[in-house]
Amino acid sequence: MDLRCPHCRMILKQRKLSQAIVARMEIDCPHCMQRIGLNVHPAEVVIALFDFAIVIVLAALAYGYRSQDLVLAALGAAMAGALALPLLQKTWLRNWPRYARLIRPPDA
């Protein structure tokens, strides 16, 4: 992923720990103090939603059938989803800009 600010082109890879853990849709660039937004690729959304749906279905089946094997399958699906997003970002979305300029409405 391209982790540069769309305004000043500084690399924002080394963000604060709080920003790295809590993903917010809008942040301020620490270098130029401009407001930038998170640019999420549609493939990331599809993978996250698909993984979440699989985990929920497997967990519901595990609860209904009282099966430890289905619990392990649900945990495996959750781990596969957690691994899939970083792999997608490092391979296919290598040049995708992570941050985008925010379009602000004109002052009324």
C-alpha positions in Angstrom: 0.0 0.0 0.0 1.1 3.5 -0.7 1.1 5.1 2.7 2.0 8.6 1.7 0.0 11.7 2.5 -1.8 13.0 -0.6 -1.0 16.6 0.4 2.7 16.6 1.4 3.7 13.1 0.1 5.4 12.3 3.5 5.2 8.6 4.4 2.8 7.9 7.2 3.9 4.4 7.9 5.1 5.2 11.4 1.9 6.5 12.9 1.1 6.8 16.6 0.1 3.5 18.3 -3.4 4.8 19.0 -3.9 5.6 15.3 -2.5 2.2 14.2 -4.8 0.3 16.6 -7.9 2.3 16.2 -8.6 2.8 12.5 -10.4 6.0 12.0 -11.8 7.1 8.6 -10.3 10.6 9.0 -7.0 11.7 10.5 -4.7 14.7 10.4 -1.3 14.3 8.7 1.3 14.8 11.4 3.6 16.7 8.9 1.3 19.1 7.1 -1.7 19.0 9.5 -4.1 18.5 6.6 -7.2 16.3 7.0 -6.9 13.1 5.1 -9.3 10.1 4.8 -8.8 6.4 4.8 -9.1 5.1 1.2 -10.5 1.5 1.5 -10.3 -0.7 -1.5 -13.6 -2.6 -2.4 -11.7 -5.9 -2.3 -10.8 -5.3 1.4 -14.4 -4.7 2.2 -15.5 -7.9 0.4 -12.9 -10.0 2.1 -13.7 -8.6 5.5 -17.4 -9.0 5.2 -17.1 -12.5 3.7 -14.8 -13.6 6.5 -17.1 -12.2 9.1 -20.0 -14.0 7.6 -18.2 -17.3 7.5 -17.1 -16.9 11.2 -20.6 -16.1 12.3 -22.1 -19.1 10.4 -19.5 -21.5 11.7 -19.9 -20.2 15.3 -23.7 -20.5 15.0 -23.4 -24.1 13.7 -20.9 -24.9 16.5 -23.3 -23.6 19.1 -26.2 -25.4 17.5 -24.5 -28.8 17.1 -22.2 -28.4 20.2 -19.2 -29.3 18.0 -15.7 -28.5 19.0 -14.6 -29.2 15.5 -16.8 -26.4 14.2 -15.4 -24.1 16.9 -11.9 -24.8 15.6 -13.1 -24.2 12.1 -14.5 -20.8 13.1 -11.3 -19.9 14.8 -9.4 -21.0 11.7 -11.6 -18.9 9.5 -11.0 -15.9 11.7 -7.3 -16.4 11.5 -7.4 -16.9 7.7 -9.3 -13.6 7.4 -6.8 -11.8 9.6 -4.0 -13.2 7.4 -5.8 -12.5 4.1 -6.0 -8.7 4.4 -2.3 -8.0 5.0 -1.4 -10.5 2.2 -3.8 -8.7 -0.2 -2.3 -5.3 0.8 1.3 -6.5 0.2 0.6 -8.2 -3.1 -2.3 -7.0 -5.2 -2.9 -3.6 -3.6 0.8 -2.6 -3.5 0.3 0.7 -5.3 -3.2 1.5 -3.9 -3.1 4.9 -2.0 -4.2 4.2 1.6 -5.0 7.9 2.2 -7.1 10.3 0.1 -7.7 14.0 0.1 -11.0 14.9 1.8 -13.4 16.8 -0.3 -14.9 19.5 1.9 -18.2 21.2 1.0 -17.9 24.9 0.3 -18.6 27.2 3.2 -22.2 28.4 3.1 
